[in-house]
Amino acid sequence: MELFVRLFMLFVFASSFGATAFGQAAVADDALVEVIYVGDIMVDDLPGKYIEDGKDPFAEFRETFEKADLVVGNLECVVGMKGSPEDKPWTFQAHPRVVPILAHHFDALSVANNHTGDYGKEAFLETLELLQGKVAYFGGGKNLSEARKPLLLEKKGIRFALLGYNEFKPRSFAATETTPGCAWAVDEHVLADLRTARDEHKADIVIPYMHWGREGEPDPSDRQKDFSKQMIDAGATVVIGAHPHIVQGTDVYKDKLIVYSLGNFVFDDFEEPSAFLGWVLRMRFNRQGLVNWDTLIARIDKQGIPHLNAAEKGPEGSFAVEAKAK
């Protein structure tokens, strides 16, 4: 009887080991992880009223998002009730009711931009507290160390490091060693953080999300072009940008994708037709890097709500990335 029990336990162990060592590992090595990035999300003003009325501004993209393993956006507003507006032309503060909607659709949000400080440091901290435990964030924190820290996420055995940086005024929104705020795009900081994500955090895929460029400009600046290359040299797998409120071009450097600006996604109060088109960037990664990518078109109405026409596509591409050898 004792021999039978030992044999049975050995069989269970062997079966379990086989599933782990040969089943899950093989899936991880061969797996494709689909990651979606969208541009600027502002859920105050008309989009905020849309949510208050019980509607979902992301509804037409629900199925697209649900098919992905990871969905990321740029939250370009404060969320909460604290603080008072800063002295600047446009300030946005969304009601806390928006958080469940964001959490339903997004796995992570960048808070590194020129609007998450619109109502001061106390309101910025409230935003982080409201997001905590509901939707992950990156590109900001209670101090500079937290703001620069990568968000590490693992999908199908592939380790992702997400970082966010802002370089559009006011600089007062930037975190310091002792005060909260967003991660400012100090070149040496960004490049060091990318190397750290690779070397210390052992990330397979490293993605900086930059808030940069000139508003309304269809072409990226020399700064965007040059620094994108530096980030790739420092370890970035893909470079993604937002802020101009229109889409800009894409580029490839050393077989790495650069998307200079995704444009708007949920945003109202624009007049220029180009501001009513955004890209939904879909990327498929294996452990070695980006395998292929495409862009869906978001057509944004006067209320700031994006609409999907599945037949309408933007740029796309693929790379000769081989799966990691077993």
Secondary structure, DSSP 8 states (H G I E B T S, - for coil): -HHHHHHHHHHHHHHHHHIIIIIIHHHHHH--EEEEEEEEE--SHHHHHHHHTT--TTGGGHHHHHHSSEEEEEE-SEESS-S---SSS---EE-TTHHHHHHHH-SEEE--SSSTTTTHHHHHHHHHHHHTTTSEEESEESSHHHHHS-EEEEETTEEEEEEEEE-SS-GGGB--SSS-EE-B--HHHHHHHHHHHHHTS--SEEEEEEE-S-TT-SS--HHHHHHHHHHHHTT-SEEEEE-SSSB--EEEETTEEEE--B-EEE-----SGGGGEEEEEEEEEETTEEEEEEEEEEEE-TTS-EEEEEEEEEEEEE--------
